[in-house]
Amino acid sequence: MNIISQQRINKWLDKRIPTANEFHLDHRNIFIFPAKFGALYLLLCMLLFLLGTNYQNNLMLLLCYFLLALFLVNLLSSYVNFTRLSVCMGKVPEIYAGDDATLNLWINADKALKAPMHGIVNLSFMGHKVSNWFDCDAFTNPIALNYRSTVRGWQQLERITFSSYYPLGLFKCWTHLAFNTKVLIFPKPLPCQIDLVDSPVVSDESSASQHSVNKSSNSHDDFSHLKAYQIGEPLRHVAWKQVAKGRGMLSKEFSTSEHLSGWLVLNKPALNQVENTLSKLCFQVLELSRTDQHFGLELGYTRILPNSGESHRIACLSALAQYPTASNNAGNH
């Protein structure tokens, strides 16, 4: 199938089955057609009819009519069974470029359905081979579907194909569902050294002479333990509450912990080094967030002030994922 034909099919599907967060299958989004086994079944019926009429054998004609009736009944039962399927998309996990992510699909989560679906349902992205399946009579939610991410940035999920051959394999029922879910793919982390600078604005002269890692440290004095007071120690370190309780002169001991603080800066890399640099920044964001460090992020016109925590990590990763691609940068010059 060429690209033009595929685009026409996608355009027609967008009108026939628009995107949604949840789907309940019906005649508007179900396709049904005889399977390969169903085509051979019809060929058998045709041969039986020819033999029955040629030899004027009523029993053979009766068998032919019975098989045709069974074929039509199977058409209706296949459709009715497939309409009992309802699907919704679960929460999309964090996805990094080049990794295999797992999408969670919730099947028949609506308890209001009168009768459950039966048989085996195959899952795949539209145009790809079947990558997963589940038995409607014995499965646990959610159903996992592997998603291969290729490039960073916002990506619209491809249509997901659900198909079933229940009950006799004579008909194939299928649908192509497009979920209203856009996935933000982060750059692939590339291990490197943590490179924090004191200021988000770095001049060419300073950046040329700057080869070592710049770090600014914030020292925090945290209470560690109590010890016996020694003559000459500052009185402000005395634990007066302990003295009031009659436990003698005790002195507070403090421990000093240093935390890195500064900025991660993207210094206008060459076009062929953009993705590599963003991958290194992604690794540094993950490492600094893992150790709960304060840091800021400078990406040209995008600046995220120093902070820490989960929301700050997601904000930095999102900024890296949405940074213009090399082709966009080339168009801006």
N, C-alpha and C positions, 0 to 999 in steps of 0.2 A: 504494500500500500504506500503510495507516494505521499509527500508532505501536503500537497494541495487537497487530496482526498481526505486525509486525516483532519485537516483544518475544517473542512466542510462538515465532517461528522461531529467534531467538537462543537461547532457553531450550532448544529441542529440539536445536539444533546443539551446545550446550554438553554435552549428554549423549551425542550421537552422535559428535562429534569434539571431545574435550576438548583443552585447551591442552597444548602440548609444545614442547620445544626443537628437535626434528627429526622429520620425517614421512617414512614410507615408505608410499606409497599402496597400498591394497588395497580389498577389497569393503566394509570398514567406513567408509571415508571418501570413496568415489567415487560420484558420481551420473552417470547416463547416460540420455539421452533423445533421440529423433529430432530433428534440427535442422530448420529450415524447408525446406531442400533435401530432407531425408529425408521430410518430410511430403508434398511434391510428388511424390517418388519413389513413395511408397505409393499416392498418388492415380493415378499413371500405371499402376501394377500393377493397380489395381482396374478402370480403364477397359479395359485389355487383357483382363482376365478377362471382363468383361461383353461385349466385342466377340467374344471367342473363343467363349463359350458361345452367344451370339445367332446367330452365323454358323456355328457348329460348325467353327471353324478350329483344327485341332490345333496348327499351327505357332505361332499367336498364343497359345494356351494354354501351349505349351512355353516361349515367350519369357517369359510372365508368371511361370511357375514358376522359370525360371532367374533372373530378376530378384529374386524373393522369396528364393531361396537365397543370392544375392549379398548381399542386405540382411542376412540373418541372420549370414552369415560376417563381414560388416563390423562387426556388433554385437560379436562376440567379439574381432576383431582390434583394434577401438578400445579395448576395455576392457583387453586384455592389454598394449597399448602404453602406456596411461596408468599402469598399475601399475609401470612401470619408472622412474617419476619419484620422486626423493627430494629433499627440500628442507630446508635448515636456515638459520637467521638468523645473519648475521654480526654484528660489533661495531657497536653503534649509535653514530653520531658525536654531537658536541655539537649540540644543537638549541636555537635561540632562538625565542621566540614570534613568529609572523607570518612566519617564514622557511620556505622549501622545503628540507627535508632529504632526504638520499639514504640509503635503507635498502639494505643489501647482502644479497642472497640467494644462497646457494651451492647450485647445482643438480647433482645426481648426483655429489656429492663422494666418495661411497662407492665405492671402486674394486672392491669385492667383487661388484658387480652383474654378472651374466653377460652381459646384452645391454642396450645403451643404448636410450633412447627416441628415436623419430623424429617428424618433423613440427614444426609451429609451436605454441608454447604462449603464450597470452595471459595478461597479469597485470593485476590491478586490485584495489582495495579493494572489499569486498563492497558491492554496490549502486551502484557508480560505473562510469563508462565505462572501457573498456580504456585503460590509460595506458602500457603497455610490452608487448613481446613478444620472444621469442627463438626461434631455429631450433635445435632439438636436435642437428642434424647439424653445425652450425657456430656455436659460441658460446664465449665466454671467461668464466670466473667472476671476480668475482661479478656477478650480474645486478642492476642498479640499479632501484629503485622509488622514485619521488618521494613524500614524505610532507609534507603541509601542516599545520604546527603552528599552532594558533589561540590557545590560552591557556597560561599557564605552569603548572608543577606536574607531578605524576605523571599520566601518561596511559597507558591500556592501548591497545595497537595494535588497530585494527579487523581483522577477519578478511580475509585476502588470498585472492582467488579466482584459481585456475589453471584454464584451460579449453583444450581442444584439439578439433579437428574431423578429425584424422587417422583413416583414410587418404583417404577419398572424400568427406568432408563430410556424410555421411548422418546421423551421430550426433554429439552434443555430449557430451563427457566433461568434468566439472568437479568441483571440490572447493572448500570454504571452510575454510582453515587458520587457526587462532588460535595464534600463537606465544607462548610463555611469557616475553614480554619487555615490561617496563614502561619507558616512556621518561620521563625527567625533563627537562622543557622549561624552560629558563632565561628570565628576563625579556628583553625586547628592549632592547638597549643604546641609550640616548639620550644623545648627546654633551652634556657639561656641564663645568663647572669642577671641578677636584679640590678637595674640601672635607674636610680632615683636622682633627680636634680633638685636643687634648692628652689629654683624659679621656673615657671612654665615658659618664660621667654628666654631663649638661649641665643646669644649672638654668634655670628660666624667665627669671630676670633676666639671667643671662649670655647666654642664647641670644637675648634681645630686643635686647641692646646689641652683639651680635657680628655684624658685617656682613662683615668681611674673613675670608679663609681663614686658619685657625690651623694653623701648621706647627711641628713640633719637628724639629730637624735633629741627626743624629748625624754628627760629623766623623770621617773615617778618614784617617790619614796613611799614604800608600802610597809606597814607594820609587820614585823617578823616574829619576835618573841620577847620575853622579859628576861632580864639578867640582873645579877646583884650590882647595886650602884657602887661606882668607884669614885673616889675623891678626884675632883677636877672635871668631871663630866658636866655638860650643861644641865641646869636645873629644869629646863623645859622638857628634858627627856625623862624626868622622874615620873613614875606612875603614882600620882598623888591619891588616886582612888584606892590603890593597894595599901598606901601608907595609912589612909583613914581606917582601913579595915584591920590595922594592926599587923600587917604582914611584913613590915620593915621597909627599908629603902630599896626600891626596885627601879631599874632603868629600862626604858623602851629601846629595843633594837630594831632598826629599819633596814630594809633591803632595797637597793636601787635597781630598777629594771629599765633598760633602754629599748625604745621602739623606733624603728625606722620611720621616717616621715619625709615626704617630698612629692615630686611630680614624675609621672611617666609621660614622656614627650615623643611625639612623632615628628622628626626633623626632616620633612620633605624628602623621602627616599626616592631613588630612581624608579621609573615606571616598572621595571622588571623585578624590583625588590619590595614592592608595596605589600604583596601578600605575605612574603617572608617576614617583613617587619611587623605586620599586624599579628602574625602567629606568635612572634616573640613577646609582643606586648600582652597578648592573651594569656600566655604562660605566666608572665609577671603578675598580672591581675589576679590570677587564680592563686598563686603562691602567697602574695601579700594578703589576700582575703583569708586564706587558710590560717595564717598566723595572726589575723586580726590587726593588721597594720593600717595606719592612716596614710592615704596617698590620694593624689589627684591625677587627672588624665587630661592631656592637651593634644587634640587632634585638629590642628589648623583652626577652623572656625568653631569647633566644638570643644568646650572646656567644662570639665566636671570638677568641682571643688573638692579638696581633700576631705575624706570621710572614711568610714569603715562600716562593715555590716553586710548583710545579704542584699538589701536593696541597692547599696552602692556597687556591689559586685555585678549585679544584673545590669545596672545602668551603664557601667563601663564596658561590659561585654556587648551590650546592645549597640553602643556607640562604635565599637570596633567592627561589629558585623555590618553596620550600615554605612561605614566609610566608603566613599566612591571607589569603584573598581578602577583598574589601570586604564581601561578603555574610556571611562568617563573623565579621568584625569587628563588623558591625551586630548580629549575633545575640548577641555577647558583651557588648554594652553594655546 
